[in-house]
Amino acid sequence: MEEIRELFYYKHYFKDFLNGQNNKVKDKINYVLFLLTHAQRVPEKFLKHLEGTKGLYEIRVESGNNIFRIFCCFDEGRIIVLFNGYQKKSQKAPKKEIELALKIMDEYFNKK
């Protein structure tokens, strides 16, 4: 399978999140990231735009009964920039996680 998009890990945020997970969760996250980089059309089940934001997306990962979210954005159309992630424990995304992701996204584009 040919790579359609490429991943960019902005600073340490995503790696810190990934390193805190067990191997089963890491495997699932890596599988979803593989889909994002190789699938022509990514189902909303795995990637969704966050309403009320300009360009912020969440990557959605389920492993067993656990749900994880990783914030990201697109740059130049085919680069997926990965930010912070968290384990979802309630219906709504925690406001502080969204605020952090928006802050990181602003920083990324301002430093570019």
Protein Blocks (a to p, Z undefined) as FASTA:
>chain_A
ZZfbdcddehjllmmmmmmpcfklmmmmmmmmmmmmmmmbacfkloccdehiahiacddd
dehjbccddddddeehiaccdddddddfbfbdcfklmmmmmmmmmmmmmmZZ
